[in-house]
């Protein structure tokens, strides 16, 4: 980073002159481990749970039962009460005595630098504080002065030099990591031996010279949302299914749909089959788009939403559905072209999701803070509104598609990569052979079925061989690939396999006949065979307004009926490529399920 920001004299070919120039990065997008390493801050633990913040997490952070119920009433209460801070981490104070060895005295004197805000020796409570380069630099200089000046005799009090364990406790309270402390203490000892030693322990990234400030180290949506909270939410649901001894049954149920969507090879909804092994962020993104359908419908025949709250099983199932619904709403709000800059909506969707996560973990694990208090991605979601105000919607810097180059490599590697060079040589040779065979097969066959080609043949819609094929998919309650045309009602599906012309047929919906489940409206659907027409492929592509997936509503048959005798009424949910869904009022962003939010009663325990 220091090398990049150095001023240089470069030749300009346009003016034929040597010019002075300097480059600076606008942002730094990486996973959390790399950011902590570069900034020398604590990762997770007591003081580093939330990215970019230094502070202990209080038990009053989660939304209490009263505030959670209030959010689903007209003019509901937001912002916490006497019992909770409603996910306001900066308001969650802790008694200072909980930090062992935190300094109570300073050396002082006219040359003493000022202590950073909220980290003086006169504090009575430990207050979570947003980190900044200047704040960290002030803390390092303040601690350095107190470790190298003052009375050297053994003792504790005003005017006495800080011991090593005191300085370490102080810097930990600021979220400064162990690697930086080692450099810091080496400089302390060098300065004590030779007072002319400089402040070499301040990293360039925290110096005055660095142009890239801490807010520029953005939370990557690929790692934070997809590989982070979405994956952990799947883990919560899988844990509950495991307790019910239904996980393998659910995977069979879900793969029936995921395999069909995978066959479409859609660029906006890439999926893979369960169990989740070697998934890319694009795979998780695709599953999140349809998660209320795939995961929610698994409980459609098991959950009976009654007015009784005494049954623990009913509470658990409801909390899981609330988790799935709130996750879908949050991700849709973050990724939607129309809502991704609505800071108010984003804040509310994150707040509701965190509250639903807390409730679901309480019922599934018996411990509400099982996820958010041990995995930093959940609380780091609270950083997104400010980040979006500074750097725009997260969809602008979604880098998940760039991860596809390792799609072919991941399945060949085991989790532990501490292997010998010969192991990787053998794996690369195997990958090369497979790519060669795939190329030969593609050359030989006009239509390759090789699933490895899925990520290189992305498209907006799938073409069914003929209308009988489409009719069969509708009858078998399988997902359907479709699109919406500009100026034409309904949605359309493509037929045939000719190069220049495409046959299209309309799918009609009965808006008055709707069933809502887990936030997804399902409409009675029928195939309008008399609308079948043949159009030019180029003109069709220009006329397409949106691509979408139709997902069927299945219920009443257990998780899986081995003979596939589904209870199916011909209802489908419409899921658009821009994260909207079809509702009774038209195409709009997903919202919280009324059937779930209206049932929020009682306490967690």
ABEGO torsion letter per residue (X at the ends): XAAAABBBBBBBAAAGBBBBBBBBBABBBBBAAAAAAAAGBBBEEAAAABBGBBEBBBAAABBBAAAAAAAABBGBBBGEBAABAGGBAAABBBBAAABBGBBABBAEEAABBBBBBGABAABABBBBBBBBAAAAAAAAAAAAAAAABEBABBEBEBGBBBBAAAAAAAAAAAGBBAAAAAAAAAAAAAAAABAABBBAABBAAABAABABBAAABBBBAAAAAAABAAAAAAAAAAAAAAAAGAAAAAAAAAAAAAAAAAAAGBAABBBBBOBBBGBBAAAAAAAAAAAAAAAAAAAAAABBBBABAABAAAAAAAAAAAAAAAAAAAAAAAABAAAAABAAAAAAAAAAAAAAAAAAAAAAAGBAAAAAAABAAAAAAAAAAAAAAAAEBAAAABAAAAAAAAAAAAAABBABABBBAAAAAAAAAAAAAAAAAAAAAAAABABBABAAAAAAABBABBBBABAAAAAAAAAAGBBBBBBBBBGBBEBBBBBEABAABBBBBBBBBBAABBBBBGGBBBBBBBBBAAABBBBBAAAAAAABABBBBBBBBBBGAEABBAAGBBBBAGBBBBBBAAGBBBBAAEBBBBBBBAAAAAABBEBAX
